[in-house]
Amino acid sequence: MWWIYALLSALFASLTAVFAKVGITGVNSNLATAIRTIIILMVAWGIVLARGEEKGISNLSKQNLLFLIISGLATGLSWVFYFKALQLGKYHKWLRLIN
């Protein structure tokens, strides 16, 4: 079953790149990252709340929290640089078909 999730992850990662490149046209990359982050935050917390999984917060250890915070910082920086690269990269002809 794990491979289905891996394939879905790859599919959505590729769609993310295409949609982000089109969406970032004429937009500051930091603003685009912030908007994207708000959407991700709403989706992630929506899933957690809908499934009643917020109760697990009290079970997190200090190590869990530390490494989740560090991971979050790394993810955030990854997105900042990802969007900057998208903003500076060339706009390919095939993307014009979408736009």
PLY file of the C-alpha trace (Angstrom):
ply
format ascii 1.0
element vertex 99
property float x
property float y
property float z
element edge 98
property int vertex1
property int vertex2
end_header
0.00 0.00 0.00
2.91 2.36 0.67
3.79 2.50 -3.03
0.36 3.91 -3.88
1.05 6.80 -1.50
4.52 7.21 -3.02
3.05 7.42 -6.53
0.39 9.90 -5.40
3.12 11.96 -3.74
5.13 12.03 -6.98
2.05 12.94 -9.01
1.08 15.84 -6.75
4.70 17.02 -6.47
4.88 17.28 -10.26
1.55 19.10 -10.41
2.79 21.45 -7.70
5.71 22.52 -9.86
3.56 23.15 -12.92
0.81 25.03 -11.07
3.31 27.03 -9.01
5.25 28.15 -12.09
2.08 29.42 -13.72
0.77 30.92 -10.47
3.98 32.77 -9.62
4.04 34.74 -12.87
4.26 38.41 -11.89
4.11 37.62 -8.16
6.83 38.08 -5.55
8.14 34.63 -4.61
7.92 35.28 -0.84
4.29 36.38 -1.15
3.53 33.29 -3.23
5.18 31.08 -0.58
3.12 32.72 2.17
-0.15 32.23 0.26
0.70 28.60 -0.48
1.61 28.03 3.16
-1.77 29.34 4.35
-3.55 26.91 2.03
-1.40 23.99 3.21
-2.00 24.98 6.84
-5.77 25.02 6.34
-5.79 21.66 4.54
-3.51 19.96 7.09
-5.43 21.23 10.13
-8.74 20.48 8.40
-7.70 16.84 8.04
-6.44 16.64 11.63
-9.61 18.21 13.06
-11.97 16.19 10.85
-10.34 12.96 12.04
-10.15 14.02 15.70
-6.36 13.63 15.70
-5.61 16.90 17.54
-5.79 14.94 20.81
-2.37 13.49 19.98
-0.66 16.84 20.65
-0.46 16.06 24.37
1.46 12.85 23.60
4.33 14.61 21.82
7.68 14.42 23.57
10.20 17.26 23.68
12.24 15.37 21.09
9.19 15.05 18.83
8.53 18.77 19.10
12.17 19.76 18.59
12.59 17.71 15.44
9.17 18.65 14.05
10.08 22.32 14.54
13.47 21.83 12.87
11.79 19.91 10.05
9.24 22.71 9.67
12.02 25.30 9.44
13.82 23.22 6.81
10.57 22.79 4.86
9.87 26.51 5.02
13.33 27.41 3.76
13.02 24.77 1.05
9.78 26.40 -0.15
11.28 29.90 -0.07
14.17 28.82 -2.28
11.90 26.64 -4.45
9.62 29.56 -5.26
12.58 31.88 -5.83
14.00 29.37 -8.31
10.61 29.13 -10.04
10.37 32.90 -10.20
13.84 33.29 -11.74
13.62 30.27 -14.07
12.62 30.48 -17.70
8.97 30.13 -18.60
8.77 27.17 -20.98
6.60 27.28 -24.08
4.51 24.30 -22.98
3.42 26.16 -19.83
1.89 28.87 -22.02
-0.67 26.30 -23.10
-1.93 26.13 -19.51
-1.88 29.87 -18.93
0 1
1 2
2 3
3 4
4 5
5 6
6 7
7 8
8 9
9 10
10 11
11 12
12 13
13 14
14 15
15 16
16 17
17 18
18 19
19 20
20 21
21 22
22 23
23 24
24 25
25 26
26 27
27 28
28 29
29 30
30 31
31 32
32 33
33 34
34 35
35 36
36 37
37 38
38 39
39 40
40 41
41 42
42 43
43 44
44 45
45 46
46 47
47 48
48 49
49 50
50 51
51 52
52 53
53 54
54 55
55 56
56 57
57 58
58 59
59 60
60 61
61 62
62 63
63 64
64 65
65 66
66 67
67 68
68 69
69 70
70 71
71 72
72 73
73 74
74 75
75 76
76 77
77 78
78 79
79 80
80 81
81 82
82 83
83 84
84 85
85 86
86 87
87 88
88 89
89 90
90 91
91 92
92 93
93 94
94 95
95 96
96 97
97 98
